[in-house]
Protein backbone atom coordinates (compact mmCIF):
# COMPACT_ATOMS: atom_id res chain seq x y z
CA UNK A 1 0.00 0.00 0.00
CA UNK A 2 1.29 3.53 -0.75
CA UNK A 3 3.15 5.13 2.15
CA UNK A 4 1.01 8.27 1.82
CA UNK A 5 -2.13 6.28 2.69
CA UNK A 6 -0.50 4.73 5.74
CA UNK A 7 0.54 8.18 6.89
CA UNK A 8 -2.87 9.77 6.31
CA UNK A 9 -4.66 6.97 8.12
CA UNK A 10 -2.08 6.26 10.79
CA UNK A 11 -4.69 5.10 13.32
CA UNK A 12 -5.45 2.11 11.13
CA UNK A 13 -3.32 -1.04 11.21
CA UNK A 14 -1.33 -1.64 8.01
CA UNK A 15 1.32 -4.01 9.37
CA UNK A 16 2.83 -5.05 12.70
CA UNK A 17 6.30 -4.39 14.02
CA UNK A 18 7.64 -7.73 15.24
CA UNK A 19 11.08 -9.07 16.04
CA UNK A 20 10.18 -12.65 15.14
CA UNK A 21 9.42 -14.30 11.80
CA UNK A 22 5.67 -13.82 12.06
CA UNK A 23 3.11 -12.94 9.41
CA UNK A 24 -0.62 -12.33 9.60
CA UNK A 25 -2.88 -14.08 7.11
CA UNK A 26 -6.36 -12.65 6.71
CA UNK A 27 -9.35 -13.86 4.72
CA UNK A 28 -12.21 -11.62 3.59
CA UNK A 29 -15.84 -12.16 2.59
CA UNK A 30 -16.73 -15.53 4.13
CA UNK A 31 -17.84 -17.76 5.54
CA UNK A 32 -18.65 -19.62 2.32
CA UNK A 33 -19.30 -23.38 2.00
CA UNK A 34 -16.39 -25.38 0.57
CA UNK A 35 -14.15 -22.32 0.14
CA UNK A 36 -13.81 -21.36 3.81
CA UNK A 37 -13.67 -25.05 4.71
CA UNK A 38 -10.80 -25.52 2.26
CA UNK A 39 -8.94 -22.63 3.90
CA UNK A 40 -9.45 -24.07 7.36
CA UNK A 41 -8.21 -27.49 6.24
CA UNK A 42 -5.05 -25.97 4.76
CA UNK A 43 -4.35 -23.83 7.82
CA UNK A 44 -4.69 -26.88 10.06
CA UNK A 45 -1.98 -28.73 8.11
CA UNK A 46 0.55 -26.08 9.16
CA UNK A 47 -0.84 -25.26 12.59
CA UNK A 48 -1.40 -21.78 11.15
CA UNK A 49 -3.72 -19.24 12.72
CA UNK A 50 -5.43 -16.49 10.75
CA UNK A 51 -8.05 -13.76 10.95
CA UNK A 52 -11.34 -14.05 9.07
CA UNK A 53 -13.16 -10.81 8.25
CA UNK A 54 -16.71 -12.08 7.91
CA UNK A 55 -19.80 -10.63 6.27
CA UNK A 56 -22.75 -10.73 8.65
CA UNK A 57 -25.17 -12.07 6.05
CA UNK A 58 -22.76 -14.92 5.24
CA UNK A 59 -22.44 -15.76 8.94
CA UNK A 60 -26.23 -16.08 9.20
CA UNK A 61 -26.31 -18.36 6.15
CA UNK A 62 -23.38 -20.51 7.31
CA UNK A 63 -23.30 -20.50 11.11
CA UNK A 64 -21.65 -23.91 11.41
CA UNK A 65 -18.67 -22.85 9.33
CA UNK A 66 -18.42 -19.62 11.31
CA UNK A 67 -18.38 -21.59 14.58
CA UNK A 68 -15.68 -23.88 13.18
CA UNK A 69 -13.46 -20.84 12.53
CA UNK A 70 -13.73 -19.87 16.19
CA UNK A 71 -13.34 -23.38 17.58
CA UNK A 72 -10.12 -23.89 15.60
CA UNK A 73 -8.52 -20.88 17.25
CA UNK A 74 -8.73 -18.23 14.56
CA UNK A 75 -9.72 -14.60 15.07
CA UNK A 76 -12.92 -13.07 13.75
CA UNK A 77 -13.27 -9.62 12.23
CA UNK A 78 -16.30 -7.58 11.13
CA UNK A 79 -16.59 -6.91 7.37
CA UNK A 80 -20.03 -5.19 7.50
CA UNK A 81 -23.30 -7.06 7.14
CA UNK A 82 -23.67 -6.61 3.38
CA UNK A 83 -20.15 -5.87 2.04
CA UNK A 84 -20.80 -2.15 1.82
CA UNK A 85 -18.65 0.29 -0.11
CA UNK A 86 -17.99 3.05 2.42
CA UNK A 87 -17.38 5.67 -0.26
CA UNK A 88 -20.90 5.11 -1.59
CA UNK A 89 -22.67 4.89 1.79
CA UNK A 90 -23.60 7.61 4.25
CA UNK A 91 -21.90 7.39 7.62
CA UNK A 92 -24.95 6.48 9.72
CA UNK A 93 -26.05 3.70 7.37
CA UNK A 94 -22.50 2.36 7.24
CA UNK A 95 -22.02 2.27 11.01
CA UNK A 96 -25.47 0.76 11.50
CA UNK A 97 -24.58 -2.00 9.04
CA UNK A 98 -21.38 -2.71 10.96
CA UNK A 99 -23.38 -2.96 14.18
CA UNK A 100 -25.79 -5.45 12.61
CA UNK A 101 -22.80 -7.63 11.79
CA UNK A 102 -21.45 -7.14 15.32
CA UNK A 103 -24.70 -8.43 16.80
CA UNK A 104 -24.71 -11.47 14.52
CA UNK A 105 -21.12 -12.29 15.49
CA UNK A 106 -22.01 -12.07 19.18
CA UNK A 107 -25.21 -14.12 18.88
CA UNK A 108 -23.78 -16.98 16.85
CA UNK A 109 -20.42 -17.13 18.63
CA UNK A 110 -22.34 -17.83 21.86
CA UNK A 111 -22.95 -21.32 20.46
CA UNK A 112 -19.23 -22.05 20.77
CA UNK A 113 -17.14 -22.65 23.85
CA UNK A 114 -15.14 -19.52 23.08
CA UNK A 115 -17.08 -16.25 23.01
CA UNK A 116 -15.84 -13.79 20.38
CA UNK A 117 -16.83 -10.18 20.98
CA UNK A 118 -14.74 -9.06 18.06
CA UNK A 119 -13.60 -5.47 17.75
CA UNK A 120 -11.59 -5.99 14.59
CA UNK A 121 -12.92 -4.35 11.44
CA UNK A 122 -11.88 -4.25 7.80
CA UNK A 123 -13.74 -2.06 5.31
CA UNK A 124 -14.83 -3.90 2.16
CA UNK A 125 -12.70 -2.85 -0.82
CA UNK A 126 -10.56 -0.90 1.67
CA UNK A 127 -12.97 1.99 1.07
CA UNK A 128 -13.99 3.91 4.16
CA UNK A 129 -14.70 7.60 4.76
CA UNK A 130 -12.82 9.42 7.50
CA UNK A 131 -16.14 10.08 9.26
CA UNK A 132 -16.99 6.36 9.25
CA UNK A 133 -13.58 5.40 10.55
CA UNK A 134 -13.83 8.01 13.30
CA UNK A 135 -17.16 6.60 14.50
CA UNK A 136 -15.85 3.03 14.53
CA UNK A 137 -12.69 4.01 16.40
CA UNK A 138 -14.87 5.70 19.01
CA UNK A 139 -16.74 2.42 19.42
CA UNK A 140 -13.51 0.62 20.20
CA UNK A 141 -12.83 -0.97 16.84
CA UNK A 142 -9.35 -1.66 15.49
CA UNK A 143 -9.44 -0.95 11.76
CA UNK A 144 -7.25 -3.53 10.05
CA UNK A 145 -6.02 -2.74 6.55
CA UNK A 146 -3.15 -4.62 4.88
CA UNK A 147 0.37 -4.46 3.51
CA UNK A 148 0.08 -7.28 0.93
CA UNK A 149 -2.93 -7.87 -1.34
CA UNK A 150 -2.80 -11.25 -3.09
CA UNK A 151 -5.15 -10.25 -5.91
CA UNK A 152 -6.79 -13.69 -5.76
CA UNK A 153 -10.19 -12.16 -6.59
CA UNK A 154 -8.96 -10.60 -9.85
CA UNK A 155 -9.97 -12.72 -12.85
CA UNK A 156 -7.24 -11.10 -14.95
CA UNK A 157 -4.50 -12.40 -12.63
CA UNK A 158 -3.28 -15.95 -13.12
CA UNK A 159 -2.94 -18.31 -10.19
CA UNK A 160 0.83 -18.19 -10.64
CA UNK A 161 0.82 -14.39 -10.51
CA UNK A 162 -1.32 -14.49 -7.39
CA UNK A 163 1.24 -16.69 -5.66
CA UNK A 164 4.11 -14.54 -6.91
CA UNK A 165 2.45 -11.40 -5.53
CA UNK A 166 2.65 -12.68 -1.98
CA UNK A 167 5.84 -14.73 -2.10
CA UNK A 168 8.01 -11.92 -3.53
CA UNK A 169 6.72 -9.17 -1.28
CA UNK A 170 5.97 -10.74 2.10
CA UNK A 171 8.20 -9.93 5.07
CA UNK A 172 7.84 -10.22 8.83
CA UNK A 173 4.92 -8.34 10.34
CA UNK A 174 2.98 -8.13 7.09
CA UNK A 175 -0.81 -8.35 6.98
CA UNK A 176 -1.76 -10.39 3.92
CA UNK A 177 -5.19 -10.49 2.27
CA UNK A 178 -6.70 -13.54 0.65
CA UNK A 179 -10.43 -14.06 0.03
CA UNK A 180 -12.51 -17.07 1.00
CA UNK A 181 -15.01 -16.29 -1.74
CA UNK A 182 -16.35 -17.96 -4.86
CA UNK A 183 -14.70 -15.34 -7.07
CA UNK A 184 -11.26 -15.98 -5.57
CA UNK A 185 -11.57 -19.75 -5.29
CA UNK A 186 -9.51 -20.74 -8.36
CA UNK A 187 -6.48 -18.62 -7.47
CA UNK A 188 -6.82 -19.22 -3.74
CA UNK A 189 -6.76 -23.01 -4.03
CA UNK A 190 -3.51 -22.83 -5.95
CA UNK A 191 -1.73 -20.05 -4.08
CA UNK A 192 -2.60 -20.63 -0.43
CA UNK A 193 -1.18 -24.16 0.02
CA UNK A 194 2.04 -23.21 -1.73
CA UNK A 195 2.37 -19.98 0.24
CA UNK A 196 1.90 -21.84 3.53
CA UNK A 197 4.48 -24.43 2.54
CA UNK A 198 7.07 -21.92 1.33
CA UNK A 199 6.94 -19.68 4.38
CA UNK A 200 6.75 -22.56 6.84
CA UNK A 201 10.00 -23.87 5.35
CA UNK A 202 11.47 -20.37 5.81
CA UNK A 203 10.69 -20.61 9.50
CA UNK A 204 7.72 -18.25 9.66
CA UNK A 205 4.78 -18.56 12.02
CA UNK A 206 1.26 -17.58 11.01
CA UNK A 207 -0.47 -15.54 13.71
CA UNK A 208 -4.04 -14.38 14.26
CA UNK A 209 -4.70 -10.70 14.93
CA UNK A 210 -6.14 -10.05 18.37
N, C-alpha and C positions, 0 to 999 in steps of 0.2 A: 504494500500500500504506500502511496506517496507520503513522504515525510511531512509535507505541509498539512495533510489531513490529520495525521497523528498529533501534530502540534496544535491545530485548531480545536481538536476534540480530545484534549489531553486527559479528561476525566474518564474517558472510555478506555477499555483494556484492548491493546493491540498486540501485545506479546508480554512475556514474563521474563524478568531478570532472574536467572538461576545459575548456580555454580556447578550443577550436575548435568549429565547428558539426559535431559528430560524434554519431551515435547508433548503438546496438547492437541490431541485429535478431537475434532468436533464434527457433528453430523446434523444437518438441517433438514427440516420439512417432514419428518416422520411423526409418529410411527406408521409404517406401511407394511402390510403383509408381505412376506418373502424377502423384501429388500432389507428392512430393519433386522429381520431374523438372520439373514445372511451376514450382516455386519456384526451382530452379536456373536455368531458362531466363529467368525474370523478373529475377533478380539479375544475370545476365550482361548484360542490356540496359543496366543502369545502372552497370556495373562495381562493383557493391555486394558487399561481403563480409559474411558472417553466421556465426552459431554454431548448429550443429545438435546438440541434445541427443537422442541416439539410444538406443533401446531395444535391448538386446543381441539379443533374439530376432528383432527386425526386421532387424538387421544380418546375422544368419545367413541369413535368408530372402532378402535383397536385397543381396548383397555388391557387385555391380557398381554399384548406385546409391550405396552407401556410399563406394566408392572414387572415384566421380565427385565427390562432395562434397569429398573431400580434394584431388584433383587440380586442382580449380578454385579452390583457395586459401582455403577456408572452414575454420573451426575445428570441432572435434568435442568434444562433451561427453557424459558418462555420465548415463543417465536410468534406471538399474537394468536388469536383464535382463528383467523381466516387469512393468514399470510398477507397482511395489509402492506401496501406501499405507503410509507410515512409521508413522502413528498406529495402524495395525492389525497391525503386524508387530514381532516382538521384535527387539532390536538385533542379535544375532548373525546371524539369518536375513537381516536387511536388509543388513548389511555384506557378508555372503557373496554376496548377490545382486548387489550393486554390483561385487564383485570378479570375478564371472563375466562381467559386461558388460565390465569392464576387460580381461580376457583376450581376449575376442572382438575388441574394438577393436584390441588389439595384434597379434593373429594376422592379421586381415584387412587391416589397414593396411600390413602388410609387403609386400603385393602391389602397392603403389603406390611411386612414386619418393620420396614424402615420408612418412617414418615419423611416426605420431601416437601418442605415449604420453600420451594426454590425462589431465590432472588437473583437469578442470572437471567439476562435478557439479551437477545440478539435481534436487531431489526431485519425483517425480510428485505432482501436485495441490498442490505447495508444502507438503506435509505430512511433517514430519520431527521425530522426538523429539530432545531435547537430547543424549541419550546417543548416538544415531546420528550426529548432527552432530559430536560430540566425537571419535568414532572415525574418521570420515572426515577431519577436520582433521588428526588425528595422522598419517594416512597421506599427507598432503600435498595433499589435495584443496582446491580453491577451490569453495566452495558459492555458486552463482550463482542468485540469486532474480530479482526484476524490479521495475520501477517502473511499467510500463504493461502491462496485460493486455488484449489486443484483444477477447476474448470470442468469437472466431471459432468455437469449439467448441459454443457455446450455441445450441441450436435455437430458443430463444425470442427471440434477437436477430436482427434483420434485417441483411442485408449492408450496408445504409446505416448502421445504428447501429454496426456493427463498425468501419467506416471512420471514423465520427465519433469513436468512443472514442479512437482513436490520433491522429487529426489534431488534435483540440482539446487534447489533454493532453501531447503529446510536446514535450520540450525537450532541449537539448544534454545529453549524458551519460546519457540514459535507456536502460534495458534494456527492450526491448519483446518481448512474447511473442506469436507466432503458432504455429499447429500445422500440421505437414505430415501430416495424418491424414484418413481418410475422413470422419469426423464433421465436421471443420472445412472440408472442401473447398469447399462452396458459398460460404460467406462469404469464405474465403481468396482464392478466384479473383477475386472482385470487389474486395476491399479492398487486397490487396497491390500489384497494379500501380498503382492510383491513389495509394496511400501513397508508393510509390517515386517516382512522377512528381512529386507535390506537394512532397516534401521535397528532391528533387534540384533543382527550380526555386528552392527557398529557399536553396540553396547548402550543403546538408548532405552529409556523407560518411557512408557506412555502413561500420562497422568490425567486424571479428571480435574476439571476446574471446580473449585469449591468456594 
